[in-house]
Amino acid sequence: MIAGFIAWQQAALMMVGTAIGGYSGAYYTRQLKPEWVRRFIIVIAWGITSYFFIRR
């Protein structure tokens, strides 16, 4: 931060997007059935794990 390595305009935009995404994601996740959310997370986790095993 002191050395000036942070691009503050882009960082501010990312902070706003993260806050909006976090709150809206939590809101919409509560609207879904817990089983759907659980399955979605499992599918994403398997996909990422598979990607890293294949990429290695």
C-alpha positions as MATLAB code, in Angstrom:
seq = 'MIAGFIAWQQAALMMVGTAIGGYSGAYYTRQLKPEWVRRFIIVIAWGITSYFFIRR';
ca = [
       0.000    0.000    0.000;
       2.798    2.408    0.862;
       4.828    1.487   -2.244;
       1.883    2.289   -4.533;
       1.312   -1.201   -5.900;
      -2.453   -1.029   -5.429;
      -4.604    0.244   -8.292;
      -7.183    1.985   -6.120;
      -9.841    2.556   -8.791;
      -9.923   -1.145   -9.692;
      -9.684   -2.157   -6.030;
     -12.656    0.041   -5.107;
     -14.700   -1.439   -7.949;
     -13.818   -4.957   -6.779;
     -14.817   -4.109   -3.186;
     -18.220   -2.814   -4.300;
     -18.791   -5.860   -6.525;
     -17.772   -8.209   -3.732;
     -20.155   -6.579   -1.261;
     -23.070   -6.633   -3.710;
     -22.320  -10.223   -4.733;
     -22.010  -11.391   -1.143;
     -25.289   -9.883    0.014;
     -27.271  -10.854   -3.078;
     -25.763  -14.351   -3.074;
     -26.784  -14.865    0.541;
     -30.289  -13.551   -0.164;
     -30.890  -15.783   -3.172;
     -29.296  -18.804   -1.532;
     -31.836  -18.545    1.304;
     -34.632  -18.596   -1.276;
     -33.498  -21.954   -2.719;
     -34.002  -25.391   -1.283;
     -31.003  -26.406    0.863;
     -30.688  -29.661   -1.083;
     -30.152  -27.767   -4.371;
     -27.497  -25.547   -2.815;
     -25.727  -28.567   -1.328;
     -25.723  -30.397   -4.675;
     -24.471  -27.324   -6.523;
     -21.568  -26.907   -4.090;
     -20.666  -30.599   -4.396;
     -20.684  -30.404   -8.212;
     -18.479  -27.299   -8.195;
     -16.064  -28.880   -5.690;
     -15.753  -32.056   -7.785;
     -15.228  -29.998  -10.916;
     -12.443  -27.912   -9.396;
     -10.790  -30.988   -7.886;
     -10.944  -32.821  -11.211;
      -9.529  -29.817  -13.042;
      -6.497  -29.660  -10.767;
      -5.863  -33.405  -10.971;
      -6.048  -33.353  -14.783;
      -3.999  -30.171  -15.094;
      -1.196  -31.541  -12.964;
];
